[in-house]
Amino acid sequence: MSRNRLTWREAASLSIGDRELPLEADVGVDVDRSHPSVGGTVEVSPIAGGTLLPKRGKDATIIGVISRFGQVVGYEVLIEGSSWHGAVKDFYVGRDVLEDLQPPTALSAALVEGLSHWGQPRDYWATRTDGLESFCFELASVTPRAMPVVHPWGWQFFVPDPMPGDHAVVDCRAVQHDNFWTLATCVYPEREGRKPLAPIIEDHWARVFSWSYAVAQGMVLEGFPWQEAAQGIKIRAAATTRLLIPLVRSTLQRVVEARQQLTGEEWNLPSGGLSVGFCDIRLQPGKVGLLEPPTDRRPYAVMSVAPSAVLTAQKKPRYLENVILHECIHLTVASRGGPPHNDLFNEMASLLELPPQYRD
């Protein structure tokens, strides 16, 4: 008996529409060797896995068919003198239209969920990169590693998978029209071939700035009017490192000490830390600061400060410091479901001498 012949019960996948239904087949009983397809020639699919992996692209002869509920779910085939078994998706048979042949990976599914806002086309002003930066913000919430590659039709992000040899592709089609540009996306896994060289970028906002700038620069060469916007991303990234991060660090130290003085309790940053950046894509109109607490997807807090706060600070002394102080108090108070400006927030604001006009 060939070592490839299975005499126990084996699982076969039935792909109908977008559903995945696991079935079992008893090879000794359920294989129909009188089926009309027996004797036909098939090709092992390029997505075949398991024991058929080394046989991808090989021609095979059908010697048995496995059916369930009137649907063919698998084949027994002869390849180079040995018999092999596989699900329908493991073989290319004629010109049948088969959907969902490539099952999603955990990474590709997480990317689809995280980028669900872009499941349909989105329009943005032609000269602005707000949409690009918002997209990169959500991508940075799913993965710390991605390699952007620009094309004439848009760009792609290659995201390494924890499984060796696998990665996911985030495909972004960008089209200019009228005074707008439209972004359409799709996500799919690739299990072989390219190995993206994507270093880990530990900080969330650093990822957003790095990926956005790389794409914006590349799309300028493809005719997008993003010269000024790309330069703006670069300037904000530099100002975040040079000005914002040191200011937040020193302010947060004061706030933590004030909280301990009031409550007698020690307070520590979330386990994932805090990422801060000069950017207004997360801000509501009229707001200059936002503190987003950790989520299931992001184990760290994220602080956004409007770039306009720097300009305002040139006219109003300590304006930027007070904006940051407000957000740092939010971070340490961490209201969960109650009023964001609760009693503890107001007590800390008074102790730290945050002016009343900066407490709302």
N, C-alpha and C positions, 0 to 999 in steps of 0.2 A: 504494500500500500504506500502511495506517495506520502511523504511527510507533510505535504501541503493540504491533504484531504482531511476535512474536519468531520469527526464522527460524533461530536458533542453538539449541544445547542449553541448557536452563535447568534449574536445580535445583528440586525440589519436595520438601516435607517430608511424610512419612507419619507420622501420630501414631496408634499403636495401643497401647492401654493406657498404660503409662508409659515407653515406649521411643521414642526419636527416631531414625529411620532415613533418612539422606539418599539420595535417588534422583535419577536424571537422566531427563529426558523430551525426546525429539526432537519438537518441536511439529509438524513437517511430516509425521511418520510415526506418532507414537504417539497423536495425538488421534483419538478415536472419535466421529465426527459422526453415527453411527446409533444411539448408545446410547439406551436408553429415557428417560434423564433430559433428553436434548436437547429444548429448547423449554420447559422448566420455568423458573419464576421463582425467583430466589434473592435474598438480601440480602447486601451486602458486610459482613463481620463488623466489629465495633468494635475487634477486635485485628488486623485486616489491616495489613500493613506494606508496605514497598517502594513500588513504583509505585502500589499500591492505597490507599496511605495517604489521599490526598485524596478517595477514593471511599467511605470508610466510611459505612455507613448507606444507600447508594444501592441501588435495585433493579436487578437485572441478569437477562438471559436467557441460559440455558445454550445454547451452540452447539457444544460439544465436551467430551468427558470423557477424562481421562488415567487409565489403570489400571495397576497393577502387582500381579502375583500374585493376581489376582482382586479386589483392593481398589481402590476409587476413591481416587486420591491428589491429583487436581487437576482444575480446570475451565478451559475457555476460555469466556468470557462476553462478552456484548454490553452495553455501558453507554453510553447516549447516542450511539449510532451508531459507537462504536469498540470493537474487541475487546481484551480483557485476559486475562491468565493468572494463576492463583494456585493455591496448595495448598488442600486441603480445609478447613483451619482458617481460611482467609481468607473463607469464605462460610458463611452460615447457610442450611442446607438442611432444610426440613421440621422434624421433631421428633426427628431422630437424636440419640442421646446420644453426645457426643464428649468424651473425657478429655484432660487436659493440653494444652488449646488455647493456653495462655499459657506460653511457654517461660520458665524462670527466668533471671534476670540473674546476673552474677557476684556482685553484692552480696547478692541474696536467697539464693543458694546458700550464701554464706559465713555469713549469719545463721542459716540452717537448721542448718548444721553446728555453729556455735558454741553454739546453743541446743538442741542435740539432747537434752539431759537433760529438757527440757520437751516432748518429742515425745509424751508421754502425760500425763494429768492428774496433778498433784502436790498433796498435802494438807499444810497447815501449821496451827499453833495459831492460833485466831481472833484473839487480841489482839497477835500478833507479826508483824513485817515481815521476818523472816529470809529467807523465800522470795522476797519482793520484792527485797531487797538482793542476794541470791545471783543472781537473774535479771539485775539491773542490772549486777552484776560481770561476768557473761559477755557481756552486750551491750556493755559498755565495752571488752571485749577484742577486739571485732570492729570497732567504729566509734567515732570521737571526737565524732560528731554524731548527735543524736536529739532529736526533739520529742515529749515525752509529752503525750497528750490523754486526759482522764478522761471516762468515760461511766457511766451507771447500771449497766451490765453488766460494767464492768471498765475497761480502758484500752488505748490503742494507742501505739506508738512509730512516728513517721514518720522514716525514715532517708534523707537525700539520697543520691542515686547520683552517682558521678563523671560519668556521662553526662548532659548537660543535659536537663532536663525530666523525668527519671526519678527515682523513689524507691521504696523498699521499705517495706512496712507490716508491723509486728510486732503482731499482734492477740492481746490477752490477755483471756480471759474469766475473771472471778473470781466465785465463788459462795460465800456463807456458808451453813453448815449445821452443826447440832449445836454442837460447840466448835471447829470447824475452818473454814478457807476453802480452796477448791480452785481451782487455776490450770490452765487449758488454753490452749494457744497455737497459732497458725499464722502463717506468713510468706508473703507474696506480693508481687510487684512491681506497681507502677502506673506507666504510661508517660506519662500526661498528667493534667491537672487540677491538683490541689493542689500548691503549692510550699512544702514545710515550711520554716519559719524556724527553723533549728536551728544555733545558733552552735557553733563548735568549742570544746570544753573540753579543754585540753591534758593535764591530769593525770588519771590513771585513777581514783583515789579521789574526786577532785572530781566526776567524771562520776557515779560511783555514788551519792554523797551527793545531788547535785543532782537526778538523775532519781528516786531513791527518795523523796526528800522531796516533790517535786512530785506524785507519784502518791499517796503516803500522805495528804497534805493533801486532795487531791481526793476520795479514797475515804472520808475522814471525813465529808465532805458527803453522800456517798451511803449513809451508814449503817454503815460499817465501824468497829469499836471501836479505832481506831488513833491516838487523840489522844496518848496517852503515848508510843507508839512513834515517831510523827512528830516529837514534841518531842525524843526521844532522838537521832534522826538529825541534827537541827539542832545539838544540843549537841555531838555527836561530831565533826561537820564543823568547828565553831568551834574545838574543842579540838585537832583535828588541825592547823589552821592556826596557832593561837596557841602551842601547846606542843610537839606532836610533831615537826613539820617542823624548827623551829630546833634541837631537841635531837638529832635524827638528823643534821642537817647538821654540827653541832659534833663529835658523836661520830665520824662517818665520817671527818672530817679527821684525828682522832687515830689511827684504825685504819689509814688509808692510810699515814700516816707510819711507824707501827709495822711494817707489812708491808714497806715499802721498806727499813727499817733491818735487818730480818731476812733479806730475800732479795736486796737490792740491785737490785730490779726496780721500775720504775714501774708503777702500776696506775691505770686510768681506769674510770669508770662505764661500764656498757653504753651503746651509742650512743643508746638511747631514754631513758636516765636511770633514775630510781628514783621510785616513787610509794609514799607511806606513808599509813596511815590507822588510826584507832581503830575497829576492828570485829572481831568474833569469828566471822563467818560462814565463814571459811576455816580456822579453828583446830580441831584435834582436841580432844576433851574433856581437860581438865587442862593444856592448853598455853596459854601467854600470848603467844607470838610466833611468827611464821612468815615466812621469806624465800623467795619464789618467783622463780627465775631467769627470764630472758627465754625466750620460746618463739617458734615460727614465727608465731603469731598476735599475740603481744605482744612487741615488740622492747625492752621495758624490764623491770626487776625490780619486784616488788611486795612491800612489807612490810606485814604486818598485826600490830597490837598490841591485845591484849584491853583494852577499857575498864576492866576490873576492876583492871588494873595501876596505874591512877592512885589508886584507893582503897587498894590494898595499900601503895603508896608512902607514904601518910600514917602508916602504922604501922612500916614498914621503910625507914629512910633509904637512898637511892640504889637502891631496888628497880627503879623504872622505868628509870633510867640503865643498870643492869646488864642488863635485858632488851633494851634497844636495842643496847647494846654487843655482846651475844651475836649478835644478828641482823646487825649491821654486819660482824662478823668473818666470818660465813657469806658475806656478799656479796662480800668481798674474797678469800676463800679459793676460793669457787666450785668446790667438789668436784663432779666429774663422774663419777658412778657408783661412787666409792669411799665409805669411811666419811665421814659429814658432819663428824664431830669427829676429823679426822685430825691428823697430827703438826704441820702448820703451824697448824691451828686452835688446838691446845693451846699451842704456843709463843707465838702472838700473845696468847692469853688470859692466859698468865703474864706476858708483858711489859706488858700493859695492866692487870694486877692485877684481872682478873675473878675474883671469888670462886669456889671449886670448886663450890659448890652451884648456880651459874648456868651451868655448862658442859655440862650434859646436855640 
